Amino acid sequence: MSNHGQVAFGENLESAFELAEELENICHQYINTIKLGEPKILSSSEMDVILEKVKNYKKG
């Protein structure tokens, strides 16, 4: 499926679409960031902290 863009999966169509929208938003943010210069890429340990903080995001 090369060159066909993103593929998003979810428990249902709504959750897959929400994930696809979130990915699009992140891509736009990254594109805008690189226009301003070299972005700071988080280390693995920094990402671990972020992932721990958001693991229950949107879970009632």
C-alpha positions in Angstrom: 0.0 0.0 0.0 2.9 2.3 -0.6 2.0 5.9 -1.5 -1.6 5.6 -0.4 -1.3 7.8 2.7 -2.3 7.0 6.2 -4.3 4.0 7.4 -6.1 4.3 10.8 -7.7 1.5 12.7 -10.2 1.6 15.6 -12.8 -0.4 17.4 -15.4 1.3 15.1 -15.5 3.8 12.2 -15.8 6.8 14.6 -12.7 5.9 16.6 -10.7 5.2 13.5 -11.7 8.5 12.0 -10.9 10.3 15.2 -7.4 8.8 15.2 -7.0 9.8 11.5 -8.0 13.4 12.3 -5.5 13.5 15.2 -2.7 12.2 13.0 -3.5 14.9 10.4 -3.4 17.6 13.1 0.0 16.4 14.3 1.3 16.4 10.8 0.2 19.9 10.2 1.8 21.0 13.5 5.1 19.3 12.5 5.0 21.0 9.0 4.5 24.4 10.6 7.2 23.7 13.1 9.9 22.8 10.5 9.0 26.0 8.7 10.3 27.8 11.8 13.5 25.9 12.1 14.9 22.6 13.5 12.3 21.1 15.9 13.4 19.7 19.2 12.8 15.9 19.1 11.9 14.4 22.5 14.1 11.7 23.9 12.7 8.2 24.7 12.6 9.1 28.4 10.8 12.4 27.7 8.3 10.5 25.6 7.8 8.0 28.3 6.8 10.8 30.7 4.4 12.3 28.1 2.8 8.9 27.3 2.3 8.2 31.0 0.5 11.6 31.4 -1.9 11.0 28.5 -2.6 7.3 28.8 -6.1 8.0 30.1 -6.8 10.9 27.8 -10.5 10.8 26.6 -11.3 7.8 28.8 -14.3 9.2 30.8 
